Amino acid sequence: MAEVGLLEWADKQPDWIRDALRRHAARPGFNLEQEDKAGVTARVRHVGGFTADLPECSPLSAEHLRANSSNEPRAVLCSLGPVKHLNRLAEEQQLRFATDGITIIYGDNGSGKSGYCRIAKKLCRSLTADDLLGNVFEIGTKPPAEVLVRFLEEGATEPTPITWKDGTLPPRQLHGSPFSTPRTLASTSISKTVSVFCPQPSRFSKAMDVTAPSSKPTSGKKSKRSKRT
């Protein structure tokens, strides 16, 4: 149903937008190549009146979505960390998630919740993603962020660990599902002090009344049935 809704919405958009959507859908991990970026730029310039010639536009279709939606097993995120070179996150800690329930991450502003959310949005397909920045208090060039990510593939009994570096494609098992679907990690910020991670986004409403600030990032379970791997 989500695919149908997206196509119905796309069909109402101008040709250059439909062409841009097609380019995103056709690329692994939805990451545009330089050629695609140039193509989108050329069409935007034409719409803005900067060029006279109208470039050919190929609209998004169901085939493009099926080509990038995977027949491969999906996965659930189990943990993030240790993390290196990201903001001021401690490098020797691991943030673990429930694989069948809700995990609540709470802490004071600046304690690291948003940093882990940014990592998750980079690893899992998301409508928006923020840059992963280094420690602004350190002098010199900042190396790219690096994180050990563990995920449990569908049908597997043990998590798969992968060290991922910002600037490279995320693990295909995590990036093959939209950020908001039940088959992958989803995240939302409820307030300045609470973030929620859940393999089943439909359960978000059960956690909306939770606000438990702490002096440092802490993970807690909302459901007794939740388990971690």
C-alpha contacts under 8 A as a table, 3 or more apart, distances in Angstrom:
res1	aa1	res2	aa2	distance
1	M	4	V	5.12
1	M	5	G	6.25
2	A	5	G	5.12
2	A	6	L	6.16
3	E	6	L	5.17
3	E	7	L	6.25
3	E	62	A	7.52
3	E	65	L	7.58
4	V	7	L	5.22
4	V	8	E	6.14
5	G	8	E	5.13
5	G	9	W	6.18
6	L	9	W	5.15
6	L	10	A	6.03
7	L	10	A	4.90
7	L	11	D	6.05
7	L	60	L	7.46
7	L	61	S	6.93
7	L	62	A	7.23
8	E	11	D	5.30
8	E	12	K	6.92
9	W	12	K	5.52
9	W	13	Q	7.02
10	A	13	Q	5.30
10	A	17	I	7.85
10	A	18	R	5.99
10	A	21	L	7.97
10	A	60	L	7.27
11	D	18	R	7.28
13	Q	17	I	6.18
13	Q	18	R	6.36
14	P	17	I	5.50
14	P	18	R	6.48
15	D	18	R	5.08
15	D	19	D	6.10
15	D	57	C	6.13
15	D	58	S	7.70
15	D	59	P	6.66
16	W	19	D	5.01
16	W	20	A	6.20
16	W	40	V	7.36
16	W	43	R	5.88
16	W	44	V	7.07
16	W	57	C	6.25
17	I	20	A	4.98
17	I	21	L	6.16
18	R	21	L	5.09
18	R	22	R	6.22
18	R	57	C	7.75
18	R	58	S	7.19
18	R	59	P	4.61
18	R	60	L	5.46
19	D	22	R	5.10
19	D	23	R	6.38
19	D	40	V	7.79
19	D	57	C	5.34
19	D	58	S	5.04
19	D	59	P	4.69
19	D	60	L	6.28
20	A	23	R	5.12
20	A	24	H	6.41
20	A	40	V	5.99
21	L	24	H	5.19
21	L	25	A	6.19
21	L	59	P	7.54
21	L	60	L	5.93
22	R	25	A	5.13
22	R	26	A	6.10
22	R	58	S	7.21
22	R	59	P	5.98
22	R	60	L	4.22
22	R	61	S	7.29
22	R	64	H	6.66
23	R	26	A	5.27
23	R	27	R	6.53
23	R	32	L	7.09
23	R	36	D	6.55
23	R	60	L	7.98
24	H	27	R	5.61
24	H	30	F	4.89
24	H	31	N	6.58
24	H	32	L	6.17
25	A	28	P	7.90
25	A	30	F	5.86
25	A	60	L	7.81
25	A	64	H	5.91
25	A	65	L	5.88
25	A	68	N	6.36
26	A	30	F	7.10
26	A	64	H	5.75
26	A	65	L	7.44
26	A	67	A	7.07
26	A	68	N	6.31
27	R	30	F	4.91
27	R	31	N	5.95
27	R	32	L	6.42
27	R	33	E	8.00
27	R	68	N	7.35
28	P	31	N	6.48
28	P	68	N	6.74
29	G	125	R	7.47
29	G	169	L	6.81
29	G	170	P	7.46
29	G	172	R	7.21
29	G	175	H	6.09
29	G	176	G	6.98
32	L	35	E	7.88
32	L	36	D	5.72
32	L	37	K	6.36
33	E	36	D	5.27
33	E	37	K	6.43
34	Q	37	K	5.05
34	Q	38	A	6.19
35	E	38	A	5.17
35	E	39	G	6.22
36	D	39	G	4.92
36	D	40	V	6.19
37	K	40	V	5.17
37	K	41	T	6.10
38	A	41	T	5.02
38	A	42	A	6.12
39	G	42	A	5.17
39	G	43	R	6.44
40	V	43	R	5.29
40	V	44	V	6.23
41	T	44	V	5.11
41	T	45	R	6.10
42	A	45	R	5.15
42	A	46	H	6.32
42	A	55	P	7.45
43	R	46	H	5.07
43	R	47	V	6.29
43	R	54	L	7.34
43	R	55	P	6.37
44	V	47	V	5.10
44	V	48	G	6.14
45	R	48	G	5.00
45	R	49	G	6.32
45	R	50	F	5.23
45	R	51	T	6.24
46	H	49	G	5.13
46	H	50	F	5.55
46	H	51	T	4.81
46	H	52	A	6.50
46	H	53	D	7.13
46	H	54	L	6.38
46	H	55	P	7.96
47	V	50	F	7.61
49	G	52	A	7.07
51	T	54	L	7.78
60	L	64	H	6.52
61	S	64	H	5.50
61	S	65	L	6.93
62	A	65	L	5.22
62	A	66	R	6.27
63	E	66	R	5.13
63	E	67	A	6.09
64	H	67	A	5.20
64	H	68	N	6.67
65	L	68	N	5.46
65	L	69	S	6.04
66	R	69	S	4.98
66	R	70	S	7.52
67	A	70	S	7.41
68	N	176	G	7.54
69	S	176	G	6.33
69	S	177	S	7.39
70	S	73	P	7.62
70	S	176	G	6.10
70	S	177	S	7.97
72	E	173	Q	7.42
73	P	153	E	6.27
73	P	154	E	5.37
73	P	155	G	7.94
73	P	173	Q	6.84
74	R	153	E	5.79
74	R	154	E	5.52
74	R	173	Q	5.50
74	R	174	L	6.83
74	R	176	G	7.26
74	R	177	S	7.29
74	R	183	R	6.55
74	R	184	T	7.35
75	A	151	F	6.11
75	A	152	L	5.27
75	A	153	E	4.11
75	A	154	E	5.62
75	A	173	Q	5.64
75	A	174	L	5.77
75	A	183	R	6.91
75	A	184	T	6.25
76	V	99	T	6.54
76	V	151	F	5.45
76	V	152	L	5.28
76	V	153	E	6.56
76	V	154	E	7.93
76	V	174	L	7.19
76	V	183	R	6.86
76	V	184	T	5.20
76	V	185	L	6.23
76	V	199	P	6.59
77	L	97	F	7.06
77	L	99	T	7.26
77	L	149	V	7.73
77	L	150	R	6.31
77	L	151	F	4.35
77	L	152	L	6.48
77	L	174	L	7.46
77	L	184	T	7.07
77	L	185	L	6.09
77	L	199	P	7.95
78	C	96	R	5.85
78	C	97	F	5.19
78	C	98	A	6.96
78	C	99	T	6.47
78	C	149	V	7.69
78	C	150	R	5.31
78	C	151	F	4.86
78	C	152	L	6.56
78	C	159	P	7.27
78	C	228	R	6.93
78	C	229	T	5.97
79	S	94	Q	6.71
79	S	95	L	5.41
79	S	96	R	4.15
79	S	97	F	5.72
79	S	149	V	5.89
79	S	150	R	5.21
79	S	151	F	6.99
80	L	83	V	7.44
80	L	94	Q	5.76
80	L	95	L	5.19
80	L	96	R	6.53
80	L	116	Y	7.64
80	L	147	V	6.71
80	L	148	L	6.00
80	L	149	V	4.83
80	L	150	R	6.66
81	G	91	E	7.68
81	G	92	E	7.57
81	G	93	Q	6.05
81	G	94	Q	4.29
81	G	95	L	6.17
81	G	147	V	5.42
81	G	148	L	4.91
81	G	149	V	6.30
82	P	91	E	5.49
82	P	92	E	5.28
82	P	93	Q	5.21
82	P	94	Q	5.27
82	P	147	V	5.88
82	P	148	L	5.70
83	V	86	L	6.92
83	V	89	L	7.12
83	V	90	A	7.25
83	V	91	E	5.04
83	V	92	E	7.20
83	V	93	Q	7.44
83	V	94	Q	7.89
83	V	145	A	7.38
83	V	146	E	5.76
83	V	147	V	4.39
83	V	148	L	6.66
84	K	89	L	7.70
84	K	90	A	7.95
84	K	91	E	5.43
84	K	145	A	5.71
84	K	146	E	5.03
84	K	147	V	6.26
85	H	88	R	7.67
85	H	89	L	7.91
85	H	133	L	7.75
85	H	134	G	5.22
85	H	135	N	6.78
85	H	142	K	7.21
85	H	143	P	6.43
85	H	144	P	6.47
85	H	145	A	4.73
85	H	146	E	6.56
86	L	89	L	6.07
86	L	115	G	7.36
86	L	132	L	6.37
86	L	133	L	5.69
86	L	134	G	4.63
86	L	135	N	6.35
86	L	144	P	7.88
86	L	145	A	5.21
86	L	146	E	7.59
87	N	115	G	7.13
87	N	132	L	7.74
87	N	133	L	5.78
87	N	134	G	4.63
87	N	135	N	4.30
87	N	136	V	7.03
88	R	112	G	7.78
88	R	134	G	7.48
88	R	135	N	5.40
89	L	112	G	6.12
89	L	115	G	7.44
90	A	93	Q	6.27
95	L	219	S	7.41
96	R	219	S	7.58
96	R	228	R	6.94
96	R	229	T	7.86
97	F	102	I	7.92
97	F	103	T	5.76
97	F	197	F	7.25
97	F	198	C	7.96
97	F	228	R	5.86
97	F	229	T	7.73
98	A	101	G	5.49
98	A	102	I	6.15
98	A	103	T	5.68
98	A	198	C	7.41
98	A	221	K	7.41
98	A	226	S	5.51
98	A	227	K	4.95
98	A	228	R	4.37
98	A	229	T	7.31
99	T	198	C	7.69
99	T	199	P	6.38
99	T	226	S	6.85
99	T	227	K	5.92
99	T	228	R	5.67
99	T	229	T	7.01
100	D	198	C	7.80
100	D	199	P	6.51
100	D	200	Q	7.65
100	D	225	R	7.48
100	D	226	S	5.28
100	D	227	K	6.20
100	D	228	R	7.99
101	G	198	C	6.24
101	G	199	P	6.92
101	G	200	Q	7.30
101	G	221	K	7.69
101	G	222	K	7.39
101	G	223	S	6.14
101	G	225	R	6.78
101	G	226	S	4.36
101	G	227	K	7.03
102	I	196	V	7.06
102	I	197	F	6.12
102	I	198	C	4.81
102	I	199	P	7.50
102	I	200	Q	7.99
102	I	203	R	7.57
102	I	204	F	7.92
102	I	207	A	7.87
102	I	221	K	6.13
102	I	222	K	5.60
102	I	223	S	6.53
102	I	226	S	6.76
103	T	196	V	6.03
103	T	197	F	5.32
103	T	198	C	6.30
103	T	219	S	6.46
103	T	220	G	5.71
103	T	221	K	5.00
103	T	222	K	6.39
104	I	194	V	7.05
104	I	195	S	6.03
104	I	196	V	4.73
104	I	197	F	6.41
104	I	219	S	5.57
104	I	220	G	5.22
104	I	221	K	6.26
104	I	222	K	6.94
105	I	113	K	6.81
105	I	194	V	5.94
105	I	195	S	5.19
105	I	196	V	6.13
105	I	197	F	7.76
105	I	217	P	6.47
105	I	218	T	5.54
105	I	219	S	4.57
105	I	220	G	6.56
106	Y	113	K	7.18
106	Y	193	T	5.64
106	Y	194	V	4.56
106	Y	195	S	6.31
106	Y	211	T	7.72
106	Y	212	A	6.29
106	Y	213	P	5.51
106	Y	214	S	6.27
106	Y	216	K	7.78
106	Y	217	P	5.63
106	Y	218	T	5.58
106	Y	219	S	6.70
107	G	111	S	6.04
107	G	112	G	7.96
107	G	113	K	7.22
107	G	193	T	5.43
107	G	194	V	6.77
107	G	212	A	7.57
107	G	213	P	4.74
107	G	214	S	4.19
107	G	215	S	5.60
107	G	216	K	5.05
107	G	217	P	4.67
107	G	218	T	6.51
108	D	111	S	5.54
108	D	192	K	7.82
108	D	193	T	5.62
108	D	213	P	5.90
108	D	214	S	5.68
108	D	215	S	5.40
108	D	216	K	6.37
108	D	217	P	7.52
109	N	112	G	7.78
109	N	192	K	6.53
109	N	193	T	6.25
110	G	113	K	7.55
111	S	215	S	7.46
111	S	216	K	5.53
111	S	217	P	5.83
112	G	115	G	5.24
112	G	116	Y	6.66
112	G	217	P	6.47
113	K	116	Y	5.52
113	K	117	C	6.42
113	K	194	V	7.83
113	K	195	S	6.80
113	K	217	P	6.63
114	S	117	C	4.86
114	S	118	R	6.13
115	G	118	R	5.17
115	G	119	I	6.49
115	G	132	L	7.91
116	Y	119	I	5.08
116	Y	120	A	6.29
117	C	120	A	5.06
117	C	121	K	6.19
117	C	187	S	7.08
118	R	121	K	5.16
118	R	122	K	6.31
118	R	129	A	6.75
118	R	130	D	5.98
118	R	131	D	7.59
118	R	132	L	6.89
119	I	122	K	5.17
119	I	123	L	6.24
119	I	132	L	7.36
120	A	123	L	5.09
120	A	124	C	5.93
120	A	185	L	7.71
121	K	124	C	5.33
121	K	125	R	6.56
121	K	126	S	5.62
121	K	128	T	7.37
121	K	129	A	5.58
121	K	130	D	7.72
121	K	179	F	7.33
122	K	125	R	6.97
122	K	126	S	7.36
122	K	129	A	5.94
122	K	130	D	7.62
122	K	170	P	7.36
123	L	170	P	5.20
123	L	171	P	7.10
123	L	174	L	6.46
123	L	175	H	6.04
124	C	170	P	7.64
124	C	174	L	5.28
124	C	175	H	4.50
124	C	176	G	7.54
124	C	177	S	7.01
124	C	178	P	7.00
124	C	179	F	5.65
124	C	184	T	7.43
124	C	185	L	6.97
125	R	174	L	7.61
125	R	175	H	5.03
125	R	176	G	6.90
125	R	177	S	6.13
125	R	178	P	4.86
125	R	179	F	4.86
126	S	129	A	6.48
126	S	178	P	6.16
126	S	179	F	4.70
126	S	180	S	7.54
127	L	179	F	7.52
132	L	144	P	7.79
132	L	145	A	6.50
132	L	166	D	7.38
133	L	136	V	7.98
133	L	142	K	7.98
133	L	144	P	7.80
133	L	145	A	7.31
134	G	142	K	5.61
134	G	143	P	7.27
134	G	144	P	7.41
134	G	145	A	7.02
135	N	138	E	5.63
135	N	142	K	7.52
136	V	139	I	7.61
144	P	165	K	6.57
144	P	166	D	5.56
144	P	167	G	7.34
145	A	165	K	5.85
145	A	166	D	5.32
146	E	163	T	7.04
146	E	164	W	5.74
146	E	165	K	4.37
146	E	166	D	6.24
147	V	163	T	5.68
147	V	164	W	5.44
147	V	165	K	6.52
148	L	161	P	6.75
148	L	162	I	5.73
148	L	163	T	4.30
148	L	164	W	6.23
149	V	161	P	5.72
149	V	162	I	5.40
149	V	163	T	6.12
149	V	164	W	7.00
150	R	159	P	5.85
150	R	160	T	5.37
150	R	161	P	4.34
150	R	162	I	6.37
151	F	159	P	5.14
151	F	160	T	5.41
151	F	161	P	6.75
151	F	174	L	7.80
152	L	156	A	6.37
152	L	157	T	7.44
152	L	158	E	6.49
152	L	159	P	4.40
152	L	160	T	6.18
153	E	156	A	5.34
153	E	159	P	7.12
153	E	160	T	7.59
153	E	173	Q	7.26
156	A	159	P	7.36
158	E	229	T	7.80
159	P	229	T	7.09
162	I	171	P	7.83
164	W	168	T	7.43
164	W	170	P	6.79
164	W	171	P	7.82
165	K	168	T	6.01
169	L	172	R	7.81
170	P	174	L	7.32
170	P	175	H	6.29
171	P	174	L	5.68
171	P	175	H	6.23
172	R	175	H	4.94
172	R	176	G	5.65
173	Q	176	G	5.75
173	Q	177	S	7.95
174	L	177	S	6.48
174	L	184	T	6.79
175	H	178	P	7.41
177	S	181	T	6.93
177	S	183	R	6.82
177	S	184	T	6.22
178	P	181	T	5.62
178	P	184	T	7.29
179	F	184	T	6.50
179	F	185	L	6.24
179	F	186	A	5.46
179	F	187	S	7.93
180	S	184	T	7.43
180	S	185	L	7.37
180	S	186	A	5.35
180	S	187	S	7.94
180	S	201	P	6.57
181	T	184	T	6.08
181	T	185	L	7.76
181	T	186	A	7.26
181	T	200	Q	7.38
181	T	201	P	6.78
182	P	185	L	7.50
182	P	186	A	7.84
182	P	199	P	5.62
182	P	200	Q	4.47
182	P	201	P	5.88
182	P	202	S	7.59
183	R	199	P	6.41
183	R	200	Q	7.26
184	T	199	P	5.47
184	T	200	Q	7.77
185	L	197	F	6.67
185	L	198	C	5.90
185	L	199	P	4.89
185	L	200	Q	7.75
186	A	197	F	5.69
186	A	198	C	5.51
186	A	199	P	6.22
186	A	200	Q	7.46
186	A	201	P	6.07
187	S	195	S	7.07
187	S	196	V	5.56
187	S	197	F	4.78
187	S	198	C	6.73
188	T	195	S	5.83
188	T	196	V	5.53
188	T	197	F	7.09
189	S	192	K	7.44
189	S	194	V	6.08
189	S	195	S	4.48
189	S	196	V	6.45
190	I	193	T	7.70
190	I	194	V	5.62
190	I	195	S	6.00
190	I	196	V	7.45
190	I	208	M	6.83
191	S	194	V	5.40
191	S	195	S	7.44
191	S	211	T	7.81
193	T	211	T	7.13
193	T	212	A	7.46
193	T	213	P	5.58
194	V	210	V	7.92
194	V	211	T	6.27
194	V	212	A	7.28
194	V	213	P	7.13
196	V	204	F	7.73
196	V	207	A	7.88
198	C	201	P	5.90
198	C	203	R	7.55
198	C	204	F	7.50
200	Q	203	R	5.81
200	Q	204	F	7.80
201	P	204	F	5.48
202	S	205	S	7.09
203	R	206	K	5.61
203	R	207	A	7.47
204	F	207	A	5.54
204	F	208	M	6.62
205	S	208	M	5.32
206	K	209	D	7.50
207	A	210	V	5.59
207	A	222	K	7.17
214	S	217	P	6.86
214	S	218	T	7.33
221	K	224	K	7.07
221	K	226	S	6.71
222	K	226	S	7.62
223	S	226	S	5.39
